[in-house]
């Protein structure tokens, strides 16, 4: 059968959505990107979806954002992802990727064969409303723009621990802008105690199929007090009142957060991989 790799356009939107919704748990991030931005770039930030077609049927897809700044494969067979990677190898400079481990490995073989700057193996956790435990904290609230001076240290602390880099040293204006943008999009939640922000949590991607949570971070001095368990339960209960499922990616070395997720009701799924090339 003829196999081809093509950049996807508006005429492929239904086929892409159908492909991704076959495995919504493992494609939540891409489903959120598709719902928020569409299938083709219309603004200043460049991105594109590329698909592998088998006899005119879409069998795999890869999102390329920022000219390779973020590359995300669909949860498809790794051999299909590899075909897309081979087709893009001469034109794409991959700088970061995240996704199902086998598919990310396939991308790296073609697009970045050298040793990456950082590589993390993660476990994808998922939960539905029926699985939730009795953990809530009604004091968890949406972050406001006036929270920024207190929110930035939390956001910075999370990136330092998760990615071993200091975003405020590397790109202070750019990172502050991204934090503010999430606040304005109503995607950041915080817990305030005694006039201090002690925890923050972000909605990384959201669509009709569910949402992916990320960036759960508690101040080191406030850990061990149950804040993360209660707040993760609170946001999960809130979001699952209108969405079918939630996911979280947790570093396999981070057993503490994995225990919190399991306690709230999240179930461990497949292995993912996050790679920063530069």
C-alpha positions as CSV (number, residue, x, y, z in Angstrom):
1,X,0.0,0.0,0.0
2,X,1.3,3.5,-0.7
3,X,2.6,5.4,2.3
4,X,3.1,9.1,2.4
5,X,3.9,11.9,4.9
6,X,2.2,15.2,4.5
7,X,1.6,18.4,6.4
8,X,-2.0,18.4,7.6
9,X,-4.4,21.2,6.6
10,X,-8.0,22.1,7.4
11,X,-9.2,19.3,5.2
12,X,-7.6,16.8,7.5
13,X,-9.0,18.2,10.8
14,X,-11.7,15.6,11.2
15,X,-9.3,12.7,10.3
16,X,-6.8,14.0,12.9
17,X,-9.4,14.4,15.6
18,X,-10.7,10.9,14.9
19,X,-7.2,9.4,15.1
20,X,-6.4,11.1,18.4
21,X,-9.8,10.4,20.0
22,X,-9.2,6.6,19.5
23,X,-6.8,6.9,22.5
24,X,-7.9,10.1,24.3
25,X,-5.9,9.3,27.5
26,X,-2.6,9.2,25.7
27,X,-3.5,11.9,23.2
28,X,-5.0,14.5,25.6
29,X,-2.1,16.9,25.1
30,X,-2.5,16.9,21.3
31,X,-6.3,17.0,21.5
32,X,-5.9,20.2,23.7
33,X,-3.5,21.8,21.2
34,X,-5.8,20.9,18.3
35,X,-8.9,22.4,20.1
36,X,-7.1,25.5,21.2
37,X,-5.0,26.4,18.1
38,X,-6.6,24.4,15.3
39,X,-4.7,22.4,12.7
40,X,-2.8,25.2,11.0
41,X,-1.0,28.3,12.3
42,X,-2.9,31.5,12.0
43,X,-0.9,33.8,14.4
44,X,2.7,34.7,15.0
45,X,3.8,31.4,16.6
46,X,4.6,28.8,14.0
47,X,3.3,25.2,14.3
48,X,2.2,22.4,12.1
49,X,0.8,18.9,12.3
50,X,2.4,16.2,10.0
51,X,0.6,12.9,9.3
52,X,1.5,9.5,8.0
53,X,-1.0,8.2,5.5
54,X,-1.5,4.5,4.5
55,X,-3.5,4.3,1.4
56,X,-5.0,7.7,2.2
57,X,-5.8,6.8,5.8
58,X,-4.2,8.8,8.5
59,X,-2.4,6.4,10.9
60,X,0.0,8.7,12.9
61,X,0.6,12.3,13.5
62,X,3.3,14.6,14.9
63,X,2.9,18.1,16.2
64,X,5.8,20.5,15.6
65,X,5.7,23.8,17.4
66,X,8.1,26.7,17.2
67,X,10.1,25.2,14.4
68,X,11.1,22.2,16.6
69,X,10.9,23.9,20.0
70,X,8.3,21.3,21.0
71,X,7.6,18.1,19.0
72,X,4.8,15.8,20.2
73,X,3.9,12.4,18.6
74,X,0.5,10.8,18.6
75,X,0.1,7.6,20.6
76,X,0.6,5.5,17.5
77,X,2.8,2.6,16.6
78,X,6.4,3.7,16.9
79,X,7.2,2.5,13.4
80,X,4.6,4.9,12.0
81,X,6.1,7.7,14.0
82,X,9.5,6.8,12.7
83,X,8.3,7.3,9.1
84,X,7.3,10.8,9.9
85,X,10.6,11.5,11.6
86,X,12.5,10.3,8.6
87,X,10.6,12.5,6.3
88,X,11.3,15.6,8.5
89,X,14.9,14.8,9.3
90,X,16.4,17.1,6.6
91,X,14.3,20.2,7.6
92,X,13.5,19.9,11.3
93,X,15.8,20.8,14.2
94,X,14.3,19.1,17.2
95,X,14.9,20.9,20.5
96,X,12.3,19.4,22.9
97,X,9.9,16.5,22.7
98,X,7.4,14.7,25.0
99,X,5.2,11.7,24.5
100,X,4.8,8.0,24.6
101,X,8.3,6.6,25.2
102,X,8.5,4.3,22.1
103,X,7.3,7.1,19.8
104,X,9.7,9.7,21.4
105,X,12.5,7.2,21.0
106,X,11.6,6.8,17.3
107,X,11.7,10.6,16.8
108,X,15.1,10.9,18.5
109,X,16.7,8.3,16.3
110,X,16.0,10.3,13.2
111,X,15.9,13.9,14.5
112,X,18.4,14.0,17.3
113,X,20.8,11.0,17.4
114,X,23.2,12.7,19.9
115,X,23.0,12.7,23.7
116,X,20.3,15.1,24.9
117,X,20.8,17.8,27.6
118,X,18.1,16.3,29.7
119,X,16.0,13.1,29.5
120,X,13.2,12.1,31.9
121,X,11.2,8.9,32.0
122,X,7.7,9.6,33.2
123,X,4.6,7.7,34.0
124,X,1.2,8.9,32.7
125,X,-1.4,8.8,35.4
126,X,-5.1,9.1,34.7
127,X,-8.3,9.5,36.7
128,X,-12.1,9.7,36.1
129,X,-14.8,10.9,38.5
130,X,-15.6,7.4,39.7
131,X,-12.0,6.9,40.9
132,X,-11.6,10.0,43.1
133,X,-11.0,9.8,46.8
134,X,-12.5,12.1,49.5
135,X,-9.8,14.8,49.3
136,X,-10.7,18.5,48.9
137,X,-9.5,21.9,49.9
138,X,-12.0,24.7,49.0
139,X,-9.3,27.3,49.6
140,X,-7.6,26.4,46.3
141,X,-8.3,29.2,43.9
142,X,-7.5,30.6,40.5
143,X,-4.4,32.7,40.5
144,X,-4.8,36.5,39.8
145,X,-2.4,38.9,38.1
146,X,-1.7,40.6,41.4
147,X,-0.3,37.2,42.7
148,X,2.5,37.4,40.2
149,X,5.3,38.5,42.6
150,X,4.5,35.6,44.9
151,X,3.7,33.1,42.1
152,X,6.9,33.5,40.1
153,X,9.1,31.9,42.8
154,X,6.8,28.9,42.9
155,X,6.8,28.6,39.1
156,X,10.6,29.0,39.1
157,X,11.0,26.4,41.8
158,X,9.0,23.8,39.8
159,X,11.2,24.3,36.7
160,X,14.4,24.1,38.7
161,X,13.3,20.8,40.3
162,X,11.7,19.2,37.2
163,X,14.1,20.4,34.4
164,X,17.2,21.4,36.3
165,X,17.3,24.9,34.8
166,X,16.5,28.4,36.0
167,X,13.9,30.1,33.7
168,X,14.2,33.5,35.4
169,X,18.0,33.6,34.8
170,X,17.7,32.3,31.2
171,X,14.8,34.4,29.9
172,X,13.2,36.5,32.7
173,X,10.9,38.5,30.5
174,X,9.8,35.6,28.4
175,X,9.1,33.3,31.4
176,X,7.3,36.0,33.3
177,X,5.1,36.6,30.2
178,X,4.3,32.9,30.0
179,X,3.3,32.7,33.6
180,X,1.1,35.8,33.2
181,X,-0.5,34.3,30.1
182,X,-1.5,31.2,32.0
183,X,-3.0,33.2,34.8
184,X,-5.0,35.3,32.2
185,X,-6.2,32.0,30.6
186,X,-7.4,30.8,34.0
187,X,-5.1,27.8,34.0
188,X,-3.1,28.4,37.2
189,X,-4.5,27.6,40.7
190,X,-2.8,28.5,43.9
191,X,-3.2,27.9,47.7
192,X,-2.7,30.8,50.0
193,X,-2.0,30.5,53.7
194,X,-1.1,33.3,56.0
195,X,-0.7,35.8,53.1
196,X,1.8,33.5,51.3
197,X,1.3,31.3,48.3
198,X,2.4,27.8,49.3
199,X,1.3,25.7,46.3
200,X,0.6,26.1,42.6
201,X,-0.9,23.8,40.0
202,X,-1.4,24.3,36.2
203,X,-3.8,23.1,33.6
204,X,-1.4,22.3,30.7
205,X,-3.9,21.3,28.1
206,X,-7.7,21.1,27.9
207,X,-10.3,19.9,25.4
208,X,-13.7,18.3,25.4
209,X,-11.9,15.0,25.9
210,X,-10.3,16.0,29.2
211,X,-7.4,17.9,30.7
212,X,-3.7,17.4,31.6
213,X,-2.5,18.8,34.9
214,X,1.1,19.8,35.3
215,X,3.4,21.9,37.4
216,X,2.2,20.7,40.9
217,X,4.7,22.4,43.3
218,X,4.6,23.0,47.0
219,X,7.1,25.2,48.8
220,X,9.7,22.9,50.4
221,X,9.0,24.4,53.9
222,X,5.3,23.5,53.5
223,X,5.7,19.9,52.3
224,X,4.4,16.9,54.4
225,X,1.3,18.8,55.5
226,X,-1.1,17.3,53.0
227,X,-1.5,20.4,50.8
228,X,-0.7,18.6,47.6
229,X,-3.1,15.7,48.3
230,X,-6.0,18.0,49.2
231,X,-5.5,20.5,46.4
232,X,-5.0,17.8,43.7
233,X,-8.2,16.2,44.9
234,X,-10.0,19.6,44.8
235,X,-8.9,20.6,41.3
236,X,-9.6,17.0,40.1
237,X,-13.1,17.0,41.5
238,X,-13.8,20.5,40.1
239,X,-12.6,19.7,36.6
240,X,-14.2,16.3,36.4
241,X,-17.6,17.8,37.0
242,X,-17.5,18.8,33.3
243,X,-14.7,16.7,31.8
244,X,-14.5,12.9,31.3
245,X,-10.9,12.4,32.4
246,X,-7.7,14.0,33.7
247,X,-4.1,13.0,33.3
248,X,-0.7,13.9,34.9
249,X,2.8,13.1,33.8
250,X,5.0,12.2,36.8
251,X,8.7,11.7,36.8
252,X,9.5,8.0,37.6
253,X,12.0,9.2,40.2
254,X,9.4,11.3,41.9
255,X,7.8,8.7,44.1
256,X,6.4,11.3,46.5
257,X,4.1,12.9,43.8
258,X,3.2,9.4,42.5
259,X,2.0,8.4,46.0
260,X,-0.1,11.6,46.2
261,X,-1.7,10.9,42.8
262,X,-2.5,7.3,43.7
263,X,-4.0,8.4,47.0
264,X,-6.3,10.8,45.2
265,X,-7.4,8.1,42.8
266,X,-5.1,8.4,39.8
267,X,-4.0,5.1,38.1
268,X,-0.6,4.6,36.5
269,X,-0.5,4.0,32.8
270,X,2.1,3.8,30.1
271,X,5.6,5.1,30.2
272,X,6.3,8.5,28.6
273,X,9.6,10.3,27.9
274,X,10.4,14.0,28.0
275,X,13.6,15.2,26.3
276,X,15.3,18.5,26.1
277,X,18.0,18.5,23.4
278,X,19.3,22.0,24.1
